[in-house]
Amino acid sequence: MRSAISRVAALFFAIPGFMSSASVVAAEGGAAAALSVQFGKPTYMQRLYYRKLYEKKPFHDAILFYYDNGLYKIISPGEEHYGSYVVDGSFGAEKYTVHFIAFPSADWNNTSAYHVLEFDNARHRFTQRAIVPVDGKIPQQHGDFSTSENNVANPLGTNWENGKNLMPLTDGRE
């Protein structure tokens, strides 16, 4: 019997072209099934600037789009995927933690990935831990961040080229 983690890792994330929802398709014993997930209301957007990078993902900048139902999208010069998140604390707290499960995508060799980001609003710094099936535990990363209001109701057409200017660069890189 397959474990829950292996079933989650078997999911394939597909995006229909003109819908404001995301679909997840799973193959169990040769039969395909679909799950449709609607984006919630946009809440926050975060611009991350990584000072310590994961060697296989050498992208300093990234933007996260958060939705009130626990969905997110992340874009960077080399990544674009969706997932689910849970916040331990609140975005307005001095410190809080966000747990992410990335839906299977080409970014992670068609498997899911688990990330934990700890944010310090007073210092505008974050640390990140990640576990992915293909690489195991990834060395801790860290960097700077800024947070603003997310005004992107439907992120399906947003990629790095057309979305990188939606939020200013983080301070502190000079």
N, C-alpha and C positions, 0 to 999 in steps of 0.2 A: 504494500500500500504506500502511495506517495505521501510525503509529508506536506503540511500546509505551505511551507517555504518553497518546496519544489513546484507545487501547483502555482504559486504566485510567480515563480521564476519562469514558468511555462507560458505565461500570458504574452500576447503580442499586442502592442498598442497601435491602433490604426486611426487615422484622422480623416473623416469625410470632408470633402472640399468646401461645401457651402453651408455647413451646419454649425451652430454654436454649441455643440456638445462634442464630447470625445467618446469614442467607442473602444472597448477592449474586447478582443476576440481570443477565445481559448480553445485549444484542441485537446479533447479528452477522448481517448480511444477512437480517434479518427473522426469524431463528430465535432463540427464547429458550432460554437455558441457565441452570442454577442451580448455585451453589456453596454448600455448607453449611459453616460454620465454627463449631466448638465453642469456648466460652470456656474458657480454661485455669483453673488455680487462681488465686484472688485473691492479689495480692502487696501492692502499695502503693496508697495513696490520697494525692492531693495537693490541697490547697486553695491556689488562686492568687488573689492580689489584685493587679489591674493598677493601677499608678500612672500609666502612660502608655498610653492606649487607642488603638485603631484606630477612627476616626470612624464607620465603618459597623457596628461591633460594640461599642457603648458599655456593656459589662457589666464592672463591676469584679471581681466574684466569679465563680469557676469551680471545679469539683471534677473531678479526673481519677481514674478507676478503672483500675488496671493489672492485667493478667493475665499469668501466666508464659509463655504461648505467643505473646506479642507483640500481643495485642488490647488495646484501650483503649476507654473510653467517657468523654465529657466532658459535663458539664451546667453550665448557667449560667442566669441569668434569661431569656436569649434564644437559647440554643443547646442542642442535644442531638443528638450524633452519635457514631459509632463509627469506629474506624480501626485502624491497625497502627503499632507503634513498635519502635525499636531503641535500646538504651542504649549509648553510648560511655562506658565506665567502669562505675561501680556507684552505686546510690542512696546507699550509705554513704560514698562518697568525698567528699573536701572539695569537689571540683568535678567535674561530669559533664555530659554532653550527651545529650539525647533527641531523636531524629529521628522525626517523626510524618507519616504519610500518612492524611489523613481520607478515609474512603470517601465517595463522592458522596452528598450529602444536600441537603435544602432550605436548610440553613445556608450552603452554598456554591453556590447556584444549580444544584444537581444535578450538580456536578462535584467532583473531588477537590481537596484542598488539601495543601500541604507546609509543615510547621512545624519549626523547630529551636529548642529551648529549652535554654539553658545555665543550669545551677543551681549556686549557690554555697552550700553547706551552712553554712559559717562565718558568713556574713552573712544567710542566709535570703532571698537575692535571686535573681531570675531575669531573663534577657533572652530575647526571642523575635523570631525572624525568620520571615517567612511569604511564600510564593509561591502565588497562586491564579490559575487561568486567566482569571477574569473581571476581576481587578484588577491582575494582574502582581505586582510586589514591593510588599509592604505595609511602611510605615515601621516601624522597630524599636520594639518595645514592651518594657516592663519592669515589675517589681513585686516583691512579697514572696510567700513560700510557706511552707507547713509540710507535713510528710510524716507519715503514720501507716499502720498496718496496714489493708489492705482486707479487710473481712469480708463484702463483697457478692458472693456466688457467682454470682448471676444478675442482671445489671443491667438487663435488658430493661424492667422496670416502674419503674425509678428515673428520676425527672425532678427538676427544680429544686424544685418544691413539696414533694415527699415526701423529697427527698434532701439538701436544703441544711443540715440539722442533723446529718447523719451525721458531720461533722467540724467541730471548732471553727473560728471565724474566725482568720485569721492575726494575729499580733501586729504592732505597729509602726505601726498606723494612727492611733493617738491623736494 
